């Protein structure tokens, strides 16, 4: 069984998010000359890859749904490439949990570099679209609202997160908040959905990343 390796592993294992033969042919042509740095895996082996690569060109909603599905199905970093840069798409993709978003580079070596960087835990974004996204986010966000409120979390959901961080179980949290443990489980489901994660560890990591909880 393929298992994820450390970021230092060489070659970096890259799996496409689609089995479209035309896309696969293009990726083989791109990566084959750099076999010492990247290994192109089959789409069905994506859960064992270091990076999942999604070509969003021509996909509905600029690939946001496909990128979200790829991240949830594989639990691996997702690098999205597209024919154009779009700041709104970038913000939606990062909210969905992807790790990189770049336009299709003129040189194959550049895409290889991006894949290696993502495998090493870095976020990769075209500088121009990143600057436009920051400007857009500044216009859209109410900077006086708390990080939790910006993500749609209620005060009670933040209380649950805070107790999760101390290692409390759903039953003990319910006892502390004077609600049933089933109510706490319902809170947890909503928290996971709002944070775009699947479990407690993911929720705590995202909450710390967003400044909702202290590290």
C-alpha positions as a Markdown table, in Angstrom:
| # | Residue | x | y | z |
|---|---|---|---|---|
| 1 | Unk | 0.0 | 0.0 | 0.0 |
| 2 | Unk | 1.3 | 3.5 | -0.8 |
| 3 | Unk | 1.8 | 5.7 | 2.2 |
| 4 | Unk | 2.6 | 9.4 | 2.3 |
| 5 | Unk | 6.2 | 10.2 | 2.8 |
| 6 | Unk | 8.1 | 13.0 | 4.4 |
| 7 | Unk | 8.4 | 16.4 | 2.6 |
| 8 | Unk | 12.1 | 15.6 | 2.0 |
| 9 | Unk | 11.3 | 12.5 | -0.1 |
| 10 | Unk | 12.6 | 12.5 | -3.6 |
| 11 | Unk | 11.2 | 12.1 | -6.1 |
| 12 | Unk | 8.0 | 13.9 | -5.0 |
| 13 | Unk | 4.9 | 11.8 | -5.8 |
| 14 | Unk | 2.3 | 13.7 | -7.7 |
| 15 | Unk | -1.1 | 12.3 | -8.6 |
| 16 | Unk | -3.6 | 13.9 | -11.0 |
| 17 | Unk | -7.1 | 14.5 | -9.7 |
| 18 | Unk | -8.6 | 13.2 | -12.9 |
| 19 | Unk | -8.3 | 10.1 | -15.1 |
| 20 | Unk | -8.9 | 12.1 | -18.2 |
| 21 | Unk | -6.5 | 10.7 | -20.7 |
| 22 | Unk | -5.8 | 14.0 | -22.4 |
| 23 | Unk | -4.8 | 15.5 | -19.1 |
| 24 | Unk | -2.7 | 12.5 | -18.2 |
| 25 | Unk | -0.9 | 12.6 | -21.5 |
| 26 | Unk | 0.0 | 16.3 | -20.9 |
| 27 | Unk | 1.2 | 15.6 | -17.4 |
| 28 | Unk | 3.4 | 12.8 | -18.5 |
| 29 | Unk | 5.0 | 15.0 | -21.1 |
| 30 | Unk | 5.6 | 17.6 | -18.5 |
| 31 | Unk | 7.0 | 15.4 | -15.7 |
| 32 | Unk | 8.8 | 12.6 | -17.6 |
| 33 | Unk | 12.0 | 14.7 | -18.2 |
| 34 | Unk | 12.2 | 15.4 | -14.5 |
| 35 | Unk | 11.8 | 11.9 | -13.2 |
| 36 | Unk | 14.6 | 12.5 | -10.7 |
| 37 | Unk | 12.4 | 15.1 | -8.9 |
| 38 | Unk | 8.8 | 14.0 | -9.5 |
| 39 | Unk | 7.0 | 10.7 | -10.0 |
| 40 | Unk | 3.6 | 10.8 | -11.7 |
| 41 | Unk | 1.2 | 8.4 | -10.0 |
| 42 | Unk | -2.1 | 7.0 | -11.2 |
| 43 | Unk | -5.2 | 9.0 | -10.1 |
| 44 | Unk | -6.4 | 6.0 | -8.1 |
| 45 | Unk | -3.2 | 6.1 | -6.0 |
| 46 | Unk | -3.8 | 9.8 | -5.0 |
| 47 | Unk | -4.2 | 9.0 | -1.2 |
| 48 | Unk | -0.5 | 7.8 | -1.2 |
| 49 | Unk | 0.8 | 10.8 | -3.1 |
| 50 | Unk | 2.6 | 13.8 | -1.7 |
| 51 | Unk | 0.6 | 16.2 | -3.9 |
| 52 | Unk | -2.6 | 16.0 | -5.8 |
| 53 | Unk | -2.6 | 18.1 | -9.0 |
| 54 | Unk | -5.9 | 19.4 | -10.4 |
| 55 | Unk | -6.1 | 21.0 | -13.9 |
| 56 | Unk | -9.1 | 23.4 | -13.4 |
| 57 | Unk | -9.1 | 24.5 | -17.0 |
| 58 | Unk | -12.7 | 24.3 | -18.4 |
| 59 | Unk | -14.2 | 22.9 | -15.1 |
| 60 | Unk | -17.4 | 24.3 | -13.7 |
| 61 | Unk | -17.1 | 27.1 | -11.1 |
| 62 | Unk | -13.4 | 27.3 | -12.0 |
| 63 | Unk | -12.7 | 23.9 | -10.3 |
| 64 | Unk | -13.7 | 24.9 | -6.8 |
| 65 | Unk | -16.0 | 21.9 | -6.4 |
| 66 | Unk | -13.5 | 19.5 | -8.0 |
| 67 | Unk | -10.6 | 20.8 | -5.8 |
| 68 | Unk | -12.8 | 20.4 | -2.7 |
| 69 | Unk | -13.7 | 16.9 | -3.6 |
| 70 | Unk | -10.1 | 16.0 | -4.3 |
| 71 | Unk | -8.9 | 17.3 | -1.0 |
| 72 | Unk | -11.6 | 15.6 | 1.0 |
| 73 | Unk | -11.2 | 12.3 | -0.9 |
| 74 | Unk | -7.4 | 12.1 | -0.6 |
| 75 | Unk | -6.6 | 14.2 | 2.4 |
| 76 | Unk | -3.5 | 15.4 | 0.5 |
| 77 | Unk | -2.2 | 18.9 | -0.4 |
| 78 | Unk | -4.0 | 20.0 | -3.6 |
| 79 | Unk | -2.2 | 22.2 | -6.3 |
| 80 | Unk | -4.6 | 23.8 | -8.8 |
| 81 | Unk | -3.4 | 24.9 | -12.2 |
| 82 | Unk | -5.5 | 27.0 | -14.5 |
| 83 | Unk | -5.3 | 29.0 | -17.7 |
| 84 | Unk | -6.1 | 32.3 | -16.0 |
| 85 | Unk | -5.8 | 34.0 | -12.7 |
| 86 | Unk | -8.9 | 35.0 | -10.7 |
| 87 | Unk | -8.7 | 36.5 | -7.2 |
| 88 | Unk | -12.3 | 35.4 | -6.3 |
| 89 | Unk | -11.5 | 31.8 | -7.3 |
| 90 | Unk | -8.3 | 31.9 | -5.3 |
| 91 | Unk | -10.2 | 33.0 | -2.2 |
| 92 | Unk | -12.8 | 30.3 | -2.6 |
| 93 | Unk | -10.2 | 27.7 | -3.3 |
| 94 | Unk | -8.2 | 28.5 | -0.2 |
| 95 | Unk | -11.3 | 28.6 | 1.9 |
| 96 | Unk | -11.9 | 25.1 | 0.6 |
| 97 | Unk | -8.5 | 24.0 | 1.8 |
| 98 | Unk | -6.3 | 23.8 | -1.3 |
| 99 | Unk | -2.6 | 24.5 | -0.9 |
| 100 | Unk | -1.6 | 26.1 | -4.2 |
| 101 | Unk | -3.1 | 28.0 | -7.2 |
| 102 | Unk | -1.0 | 28.9 | -10.3 |
| 103 | Unk | -1.5 | 29.7 | -13.9 |
| 104 | Unk | -0.2 | 27.1 | -16.4 |
| 105 | Unk | 3.5 | 28.0 | -16.6 |
| 106 | Unk | 5.3 | 28.4 | -19.9 |
| 107 | Unk | 8.1 | 26.0 | -18.8 |
| 108 | Unk | 7.5 | 22.5 | -17.4 |
| 109 | Unk | 10.3 | 23.0 | -14.9 |
| 110 | Unk | 8.2 | 25.7 | -13.2 |
| 111 | Unk | 5.3 | 23.4 | -12.6 |
| 112 | Unk | 7.8 | 20.8 | -11.2 |
| 113 | Unk | 9.2 | 23.4 | -8.8 |
| 114 | Unk | 5.6 | 24.3 | -7.7 |
| 115 | Unk | 4.8 | 20.6 | -7.0 |
| 116 | Unk | 8.0 | 20.2 | -5.0 |
| 117 | Unk | 7.3 | 23.3 | -2.9 |
| 118 | Unk | 3.8 | 22.2 | -2.1 |
| 119 | Unk | 5.1 | 18.7 | -1.1 |
| 120 | Unk | 7.5 | 20.6 | 1.3 |
| 121 | Unk | 4.5 | 22.2 | 3.0 |
| 122 | Unk | 4.6 | 25.6 | 1.3 |
| 123 | Unk | 1.7 | 27.5 | -0.1 |
| 124 | Unk | 2.2 | 28.4 | -3.8 |
| 125 | Unk | 0.3 | 31.3 | -5.4 |
| 126 | Unk | 0.9 | 33.5 | -8.5 |
| 127 | Unk | 2.1 | 36.8 | -6.9 |
| 128 | Unk | -0.1 | 38.9 | -9.1 |
| 129 | Unk | -3.3 | 37.1 | -8.3 |
| 130 | Unk | -2.3 | 36.9 | -4.6 |
| 131 | Unk | -2.0 | 40.7 | -4.4 |
| 132 | Unk | -5.4 | 41.1 | -6.1 |
| 133 | Unk | -6.9 | 38.5 | -3.7 |
| 134 | Unk | -5.6 | 40.4 | -0.7 |
| 135 | Unk | -7.1 | 43.7 | -2.0 |
| 136 | Unk | -10.4 | 42.0 | -2.6 |
| 137 | Unk | -10.4 | 40.3 | 0.8 |
| 138 | Unk | -9.7 | 43.6 | 2.5 |
| 139 | Unk | -12.8 | 45.1 | 0.8 |
| 140 | Unk | -15.0 | 42.2 | 1.6 |
| 141 | Unk | -14.1 | 41.5 | 5.2 |
| 142 | Unk | -15.4 | 43.3 | 8.2 |
| 143 | Unk | -12.0 | 43.6 | 9.9 |
| 144 | Unk | -13.7 | 44.5 | 13.3 |
| 145 | Unk | -15.3 | 41.0 | 13.5 |
| 146 | Unk | -13.6 | 38.2 | 15.3 |
| 147 | Unk | -11.9 | 35.4 | 13.3 |
| 148 | Unk | -14.6 | 33.0 | 14.6 |
| 149 | Unk | -17.4 | 35.3 | 13.4 |
| 150 | Unk | -15.9 | 35.6 | 10.0 |
| 151 | Unk | -16.0 | 31.8 | 9.6 |
| 152 | Unk | -19.6 | 31.7 | 10.9 |
| 153 | Unk | -18.9 | 30.1 | 14.2 |
| 154 | Unk | -21.3 | 30.9 | 17.1 |
| 155 | Unk | -20.1 | 31.7 | 20.6 |
| 156 | Unk | -21.2 | 28.2 | 21.8 |
| 157 | Unk | -19.3 | 26.6 | 19.0 |
| 158 | Unk | -16.1 | 28.5 | 20.0 |
| 159 | Unk | -16.8 | 27.2 | 23.6 |
| 160 | Unk | -16.9 | 23.7 | 22.3 |
| 161 | Unk | -13.6 | 24.2 | 20.4 |
| 162 | Unk | -11.9 | 25.6 | 23.5 |
| 163 | Unk | -12.9 | 22.6 | 25.5 |
| 164 | Unk | -11.8 | 20.3 | 22.7 |
| 165 | Unk | -8.4 | 21.8 | 22.9 |
| 166 | Unk | -8.1 | 20.7 | 26.5 |
| 167 | Unk | -8.8 | 17.1 | 25.5 |
| 168 | Unk | -12.4 | 17.0 | 26.7 |
| 169 | Unk | -14.8 | 14.4 | 25.4 |
| 170 | Unk | -18.3 | 15.2 | 23.9 |
| 171 | Unk | -19.8 | 13.8 | 27.1 |
| 172 | Unk | -17.7 | 15.9 | 29.4 |
| 173 | Unk | -18.2 | 19.0 | 27.3 |
| 174 | Unk | -21.9 | 18.5 | 27.5 |
| 175 | Unk | -21.7 | 18.2 | 31.3 |
| 176 | Unk | -19.7 | 21.4 | 31.5 |
| 177 | Unk | -22.1 | 23.3 | 29.2 |
| 178 | Unk | -25.3 | 21.7 | 30.7 |
| 179 | Unk | -26.3 | 20.1 | 27.4 |
| 180 | Unk | -26.5 | 16.5 | 26.2 |
| 181 | Unk | -23.5 | 14.9 | 24.5 |
| 182 | Unk | -25.7 | 14.5 | 21.4 |
| 183 | Unk | -26.1 | 18.3 | 21.3 |
| 184 | Unk | -22.3 | 18.6 | 21.5 |
| 185 | Unk | -21.9 | 16.1 | 18.6 |
| 186 | Unk | -24.3 | 18.3 | 16.6 |
| 187 | Unk | -22.1 | 21.3 | 17.4 |
| 188 | Unk | -19.1 | 19.4 | 16.3 |
| 189 | Unk | -20.6 | 18.5 | 13.0 |
| 190 | Unk | -21.4 | 22.1 | 12.3 |
| 191 | Unk | -17.9 | 23.2 | 13.4 |
| 192 | Unk | -16.3 | 20.7 | 11.0 |
| 193 | Unk | -18.5 | 21.8 | 8.2 |
| 194 | Unk | -17.7 | 25.5 | 8.8 |
| 195 | Unk | -14.0 | 24.9 | 9.1 |
| 196 | Unk | -13.8 | 22.5 | 6.2 |
| 197 | Unk | -12.4 | 19.6 | 8.2 |
| 198 | Unk | -13.4 | 16.1 | 9.1 |
| 199 | Unk | -12.2 | 15.5 | 12.6 |
| 200 | Unk | -11.2 | 17.1 | 15.9 |
| 201 | Unk | -7.5 | 17.3 | 15.1 |
| 202 | Unk | -8.3 | 19.1 | 11.9 |
| 203 | Unk | -10.7 | 21.4 | 13.6 |
| 204 | Unk | -8.2 | 22.4 | 16.3 |
| 205 | Unk | -5.4 | 22.9 | 13.7 |
| 206 | Unk | -7.6 | 25.1 | 11.5 |
| 207 | Unk | -8.9 | 27.1 | 14.6 |
| 208 | Unk | -5.3 | 27.8 | 15.6 |
| 209 | Unk | -4.4 | 28.7 | 12.1 |
| 210 | Unk | -7.3 | 31.2 | 11.9 |
| 211 | Unk | -6.5 | 32.7 | 15.3 |
| 212 | Unk | -9.7 | 31.4 | 16.9 |
| 213 | Unk | -7.6 | 29.4 | 19.5 |
| 214 | Unk | -4.2 | 30.2 | 20.8 |
| 215 | Unk | -1.4 | 27.7 | 19.9 |
